[in-house]
Amino acid sequence: MWLQPALRLIASGASRIYYRLEISGPPVPGEGPALLVANHPNGLLDPALVVAAAQRNVRFLAKSTLFSDARLGWLVRGAGAIPVYRRIDDPTQAGRNVDAFEAAFEALGQGDPIGIFPEGISHSEPSLAKLKTGAARLALGTYVREREVVPIIPIGLLFRRKERFRSAALALLGDPVDWADLAARGDEDREAVRELTRRIGAGLRRVTVNLERWEDRPLVEWVEAIWAAERESYDDPAEQLARINVISTVLSALRRQGEAGGTSELAGEILDHRERLRELGLEPRDLAGGREGRWVGRSYHALDPVSALIGGTGYALFWLPYWATGRLVKLAKPDQETRSTYSFLIGVVVYTLWVAALAGLAGWLWGAWASVAVVLGVPIVGLVGLWIRERRRETRRLWTKVSKVLSRREVIPSLRARQREIASRLEALYEAWQRGEVHAAVALEDG
C-alpha cells in the first residue's frame, strides 16, 4: 500500500495529463465511508479517474489475476487494492472472497471510501453490462456490522476517444443511491440484494451513456446538439447526458415496436444537416447569431509570440519520447480496453528516462544546478507547452469558422431555419412519445 498516501495526487495528475478531464456533479463527502460505484470502459485508468473525481484516496476491489500480473501487479498492490476471486478466473478460489469482503467491511468501518466496478469487466459495449451483486452485498453487509447506511455514489466515466492521448473525458458524479429502506434486511436477503443492485444500476445509467448500438451515436448526439442549441442549454454535462439517454430511449422504443422506419426521413434530414455543417466546420450551437465576435475575442493568444515560443519548445523537448511511447505501445499490442493503460504506464517510464537523460546531460555540461533546473523546469515547460498548443489549435479552428461563416453568409440563414424546423419536429416527436402516441409520432415523421 505504498502508493496510498499519495494516491489522490498521483491519480489526479495522471488523469488530467492523459485526458482533458472534466469533473461534474455533487462532490463526494470529504470524510467517512463511501461506496463509489462506476462503469468500467477503460482498464486501469478508470480507478485513476474515480480517485480524481472523488478527491480522496480510495481502495478498490480488483480481480485477483491483476495481483500476479508481472506488468501491473506492483501498481495494484501499491494502491492498496483488495483482491476479488472470480469464478471465471479460477472456480477453486471463489471461496476466498469471504476474506475480500471482510477486508472491504473493515476499510469501510474505518471510514475509508471503497471503489468498485459492478459490471465486473472492462468493456467497450455501448451500454452498461449486467451488474454483479457485489456492491449491493458489500453495502448491506456493512450495515449489518456497522449499523451505518454507507453512501453509494454512482460515477459515470465517459470518453470521446478513450485510447487517445489528450482526448476529452468526463467523470460525472450522481446523487447517492437511496437504500435506507433496505439496510436492515442485510446481505443474506437475496431479494434485498437484487433490489439494491437494481437501484445501483439505475443510478449508474443516469450518469452513463446507454445506446442500443454504437451506430446510433452520431444520430443521437446530433439530435441532442440541435436540441441544446435551440434552447441555449449546453453547459451542464448532467443535463446533456440526460438528453442523450432520453433520445436513445425514444429511438430504442420506436425500434422495438417496429416503428423506427417511420423516423428514417427525419433521421436522414438530421444527418444531412450534420454533414452540411461539418463541411463548414460548424456545430448546431454555432448557428446562433453574433458568435463571430465572440470567436474573435477568444483568439487573442494566437498573436502572442511568447506563447508560440513556449509551445514550440515544449513540442521539441518531448517529440522523441512521445514517438517512442507510441511505438512501444504498438509493439505491446494491447486490446482496446487496456490500450490507454499501457500508453500511460509506458509513457511514465519513457518520459521519466528522457527527463533523467536530459538532466544528466545538463549536469555533465554545466554542473549540478543545471541538472536540478532541468528536472524541475523541463516537465513544466512540456505541460505548459501542451496546454498552449491545444489553445492555439482551438484558435485556428475558431478562425476557420469565422472565415467560412463570413464567406458563406448567404447559406447561414437557410441553415438556421432548417435547424429550427428540425428542432420543432423533434419536439413534437418527443411529446407524442411521452403521451404514448407512437403511431401519431411516426405520422409526424412521414408528413
N, C-alpha and C positions, 0 to 999 in steps of 0.2 A: 504493500500500500504506500510505497514511497512517493507516488505521484499525487496522492490525495490532498496534501496540504496546498499544493499549487494547481490543483486540477481546474478550478474555476478560471484562473488567469490563463493557463495554457489552452484550455478548450475555447475560451472566448477569442483569444488571439488567433488560434488556428482557424476557427470558423470564419472570422472576419477577414483573414488574409486570403483563404482559399476561395471564399464566396463573397459576393456583395450581399451581406446578410442584413435582413430587416427583421426586427422582433416586434411583435404587436400583441395586444391583448392584456388582460388583467395580470398583474405580477404575482409570482409565486410568493407565499408568505416567507418572510425573511428568516424565520426560525420555527422550530418544531417539526414534527414528522410530516411528510407528504409523499404521496404515491403519484409519480409522474408517468403517465401512460402516453405513448407516442406511436405513430405509424413508423414503418421501417423500410424506406425505399433505398437506403444508401450505405449499407455496410457499417463500418466502424466510425465513419464521420457523423452518423446520426447521434450517438451519445454526446459527441462534442457540441452539436447544435442544441441538444436538450440542456446541457450544462450552461451553455451561453444564454439560453432563454430563461433558465431558472435563476441564474446569477447566484448559485450556491454549489458547493461541492456535492456531488450526487454519486451514490453507489448503484451499480446496475446489476441486474440479473442477466447473465450471458451464458450461451451454450457452452457446455464443458469442453467441447472439442477445441475451442479457441485457446484454452489454457495450455494445451500441449502443442499448439502450432508454433513451429520454430521461428516463424517470421513475426507473429503477432502476439504470442503468449506473454512476452515480457510487458507489453503495453497493457493487456487486460489485467494481469496480476498487479502491476504497479498502480493501476487506477482503483484497486480495491473491489473489483467486480466479484460477484457471488456466482459460482458455477451452478448451472441447471443441467440436469441429465435427461436428455430427450430420448424417448423410446426409438425414434427413427435413427439415432446415432448408435445406441447400444442398449437393447432392451434389458440386459442383465444389470445395468447400472441405475435403472429408473428408481429403485428403492432409496438411493442416496439423496433424492430430492427432499426427504424429510429434514436432512441436515441443512440443505439450501434454504428451505423455508424458515427453519429455526434461526439461521443467521440473519435472514431478512427481518423476521419478527424482532430480533434483538436490536438491529440497527434502527428500525422504526421506533422501538421503545426508548432508545437513547436520543430520539429527536432528529435522526438523520433522514434526509429525503432518499427515496429509493426510485430508480428509473427502471421501467420495464416496457418491452415492446410486445403487446399482447398478440400480435399476429404470429409471433413465434419464428418468423422467417423474414429475411430481407428479400424484397422482390420489386419488379418493375411493372406490375399489373396496374390497370387504370383506376382501380378502386381498392378499398381495404379488403384484405383476405379475412376469412372467418377467424374470429378471435378465439384464442385459447382461454381457459378459465383461470389461469394462474393469478392474474391481477385481482380478480374478484375474491379468490380464496385467500390471497395474501391480506387484503383489506379486512375481510370478515374475521380471519384468524387473529389479526392484530387487535380487533375489538374484544375478542374473547379473552386475550391475555392482558390488554392494557386498559380496557374499558374506555377507549377513545375512538371517535369517528375520525379517522385519518382523512384529510382532504385528498380526493382523487382528481388530479388535474390533467385534462387532455391537452396534448401538444401536437399540433399538426406541422409536419415538415414538408415544405413544398419547394420544388426546384424547377427552374426553367430548363437547364441542361445540367443535370447533376454530375456528369462526368467531366464537365468543362471548368477549367480554372477561371475564376472571377465571374462565373455565371451568377444570375440573380437567385437568391434563396430567401425563403420566408419561414420563420418559426412563429406560428400563431397559437397563442395560449387561449384556451377556452375557459368557460366558467366551471367551477368544481362540480363533479357529478353529485347529484342528490341521492344519498343512500342511507340516511339515518334510520329510515323505517325498516331497513333490512338488517341493521347491525346486530341486534340481539339474537337473530336466528343462527348466527355462527357459520363457520366454514364447513360443517358437516351436513348442513341443509342444502341438498342439491338444487332445489327449486330457487332458493335464495342466491346461490352461486350463479345459476343460469340467468336470473333476472338482473343481478348486478352486472354480469357480463354484457347483457343486452344494453343496459344503460351506459356502460363504458363505451360500447360500440356506437351508440347514438351520439355520445359526446365527441368521439373521435371523428365521426362523419361530419359533424358541424365545423370541424377545423381542418378538413382534408378535402381534396378534390376527388369526387367519385363519379367516374364516367362509365358508361356501359362498354365502350371500346375506345381505344386511342384515336381511331379515325374520326370520332366525334369532336375531338378537341378544337380544331380550327373553327368549326361552326359555332360551338358553344362559347368559346372565348370571344369570337367576333360579335355574337349576339349580345353578350354581356357588355362589350366595349361600346356598342351602339346605344344600348340601354343606359349605361352610365353617362355617356357623353350628352345625350339629350336631356338628362336630368342634372347634369353637372355634379355627379356624385361618384367620384372615383378616387378618393383619398384614403378611405378606411379599408384595409385589407380584409377584415372580417365581413364587411358588407359586400365587398366584391366577391369573396368566396361564397357567401350565401346565395348571391345571384347566380353564380356559375352552377351551384348544385341544384337550384330551382330549375334552371334551364335544362340541365341534364336530366332531371326527374321528369319534366314535361316531355322531353324528346323520347325518353325510355318508355313512358306511359303510352304515348302515341304508337310507338313501335310495337309494344306488346299487344296492343289492341288491333294491330294490323292497319293503323291509320297513318303511319309515318309517310306513306307515299303521297298522301294529300298535302304534306308540308314541303314536298320537293320543289314546288315552284318558288315559294318564299326562300327556302334554303339556297336555291340556285341564285336568286337575286342577291342574297346576303353575301355569298361567296364571290359573286361577280363584283359587288360593291367593294369587297375586300381587295380584290385584285386591282381594281382601278385606283384605289387609294395607295396600295403598295407600289404601284408604278410611279406614283408621285412622291413616295417616301413619307406618306401621311398616315395618321390614325384617325378614328372617328372623333376623338376629342379635338383634333386639330382643325376641324371644320367650324369650330366656334369663331366668330368674327373677332378681329382685333388681336389675334395671338401673335401676329408678326412682330409687333413692337416688343412684346414680352420675350420673344425668341432672341431678338437683337440685344435686349437688355441683359440677357443671361450669358452673353458670349464675350464679355469684356476681357476675360482672361486669355482669349485666343491671341490677343495683341501683346501679351506680356513676354518679353524676351527672356527674363529671368526664369519664368516657369518653363519656357521651352528648353532652356539650357539644363535645368534640373531634370526634366522629363527625359531628355536625350541622354544625360549622364547615367541616370538610373537604368535605362534600357541597355546602354553599352556595358555597364558593370555586370549585369545579370543575364545577358543574352546567352552566354555559353552554358551556365548551369540550367537555364530554362530549357535549352535544346537537349542537353544531356538527360535531364529528367524525363522528357518526352520519349527519348529513345529507349531508356531503361524500362519505362512502363510498357512500351510496345513489346520489348523482349520478354517481360514477365507474363504477358498475355492474360491479364485478369479478366474475369467476367464483368458484365455491366454493373452488377451490384457492388463490386469491390474495386472498380477502376479508380474511383476518386480516393479511396483509402490508400491504394498503392501509390497513386500520384502524390498524395500528401506525405506519406512516410518516406518514399524515395526522395522527394523534394527536400524534406528536412535534412536528410543525410547529405545530399549533393550540395545544397546551399550552405550548410554548415562547413563542409570541407572546403568549399570555394572561398568563403569568408576567411577561414583559417589560413588558406594558401595566400590570399591577398595580405593578410596581417603578417604572415611570416616573411613575405617579400618586402613589405614596408619596413619591418623591423631590421631586416638584413641591410636594406639600403640606407635607412635614416635613423634607426635606433628604436628603443623600446616604446617611447612615447608615440611614435608614428604607428607602431603596431596596435597600441591601445586605441588610438584615434580611428584606425580602420575598423576594428571590432565594434566600436560604438557608433561610428558615423556611417559606414557603408550600408548596413541594414536600413537605417533611417532614410538615407538618400534613395535606396531602392523602393521603399514603401511610398515615400512622398512622390517619387517619380512615377510610380504606378498610378497613384491617385491623379496626378496631373495629366498623364496620358489618357486616362479614362475621361476626364473632364474635357480634354481637347477633342477627343473623338465625338463626344456629345455635342460640342460646339460645332464641329464640322457638319454633323447631322442636322443641327438646327439651321445653320446657314444654307444647307441644301434645301431644307423645307422652305425657307424664305424665298430663295431664288425660284423654286418650282411654283410656289403659290403666286408670286408676282408675275411670272411668265405665263401662267395658265389661269389668269383671273377670270377668263370667260367661262371656264368649266366649274369653278368652285361653287357658284350659286346653284347650279343644277345638281351637284353632288350633295350640297347641304339639303336641298329639297328632297332628293331621293332618300337621304338618310332619315329625315323626319317622317317620310311616308312609311319607310320600313319600320321605324320605331312605333308608329301608330298601329300598324298591323300586328306587331309583336305584342303590344299592349292588349289588343283585342283578343289575340290567341291566348294569352296568359289568363285574362279574365274569364274567358269561356272555359278554359281548363279548370280554373278554380271552382266554377259552378258545376263542373261535371258534364258540361255540354261539349263532349269531344267531337261529335259529328258536326255541331254548329261551328266549332273552331276550325275544323278541316274545311268546311264550306267557305269560311272566310279566306282560306288559302287559295281556293280554286276560283274565287271570284272577284 
